Amino acid sequence: MWWTEFDLDRLDELNEFARTRSTPMFEAFTGCLGHLFAHQDDRFLAASTWIGHHAIGVAEASSLYRETVDALAGTGLLHGEQSIEVFDISSLNMGE
């Protein structure tokens, strides 16, 4: 899970970046099982599910990940604190 603060007046731009840049990035990694984007006020969340810690490491070491992160940082959309949290999944139910 990656949390950040962002310029709330630019939510549409952040959602567009997520749709056009971040989604294809996640989809390019075979170890990524899925992702979601959400926001609450001026906090934005990108949550992704992976086959394991190794798959996360492979993604983080890739040029695609680094290019996407750098492109997002260059937009000026983000401000304040950012944090990354990694959880081991005990159970997952996505419905039918």
C-alpha positions in Angstrom: 0.0 0.0 0.0 1.3 3.4 -1.0 -0.2 6.5 0.6 0.5 10.1 -0.5 -1.0 13.5 -0.1 -1.9 15.4 -3.3 -3.4 18.6 -4.6 -7.1 17.9 -4.2 -7.9 20.4 -7.0 -6.0 18.2 -9.4 -7.7 14.9 -8.5 -8.8 14.4 -12.2 -5.2 14.7 -13.3 -4.0 12.2 -10.7 -6.8 9.7 -11.7 -5.8 10.1 -15.3 -2.1 9.4 -14.5 -3.3 6.3 -12.5 -5.3 5.1 -15.5 -2.9 5.8 -18.2 0.5 5.2 -16.6 0.2 3.3 -13.3 -2.4 0.8 -14.4 -0.3 -0.3 -17.5 2.7 -0.5 -15.2 1.0 -2.8 -12.7 -0.4 -4.9 -15.6 3.1 -5.3 -17.0 4.4 -7.2 -13.9 3.4 -10.9 -14.0 3.8 -11.0 -10.2 1.1 -8.4 -9.7 -2.3 -10.0 -9.1 -4.3 -6.7 -9.1 -4.4 -3.2 -7.9 -6.8 -0.4 -6.9 -6.7 3.3 -6.5 -8.7 5.3 -3.9 -8.7 8.6 -2.2 -10.1 10.3 0.9 -9.9 14.0 0.9 -6.3 14.9 -0.1 -4.9 11.4 0.6 -4.5 9.0 -2.3 -3.9 5.2 -2.0 -2.5 2.8 -4.5 -2.9 -0.8 -3.2 -1.6 -3.8 -5.1 -1.6 -7.5 -4.5 1.5 -9.6 -5.4 2.4 -13.2 -5.5 5.1 -12.6 -3.0 7.9 -10.3 -1.7 10.2 -11.4 -4.5 7.7 -10.1 -7.1 7.6 -6.8 -5.4 11.4 -6.6 -5.4 11.5 -7.4 -9.1 9.0 -4.7 -9.9 10.8 -2.1 -7.7 14.1 -2.9 -9.4 12.7 -2.4 -12.9 13.2 0.6 -15.1 9.4 0.7 -15.8 8.7 1.2 -12.1 11.4 3.8 -11.8 10.3 5.7 -14.9 6.6 5.7 -13.7 7.6 6.9 -10.2 9.8 9.7 -11.7 7.1 10.7 -14.1 4.5 11.0 -11.3 7.0 13.0 -9.1 7.5 15.3 -12.1 3.8 16.2 -12.3 3.8 18.3 -9.2 0.5 16.6 -8.1 1.9 15.2 -4.9 2.9 17.0 -1.7 3.4 16.2 1.9 4.2 12.7 3.2 4.3 9.5 1.3 4.5 6.0 2.9 4.7 2.4 1.8 3.4 -0.5 3.8 3.7 -4.1 2.9 1.4 -6.6 4.5 1.3 -10.4 4.2 -2.2 -11.5 3.2 -3.8 -14.0 5.5 -7.1 -14.2 3.6 -8.6 -12.7 0.5 -12.1 -12.8 -0.7 -13.0 -10.8 -3.9 -16.5 -12.1 -4.2 -17.9 -14.3 -6.9 
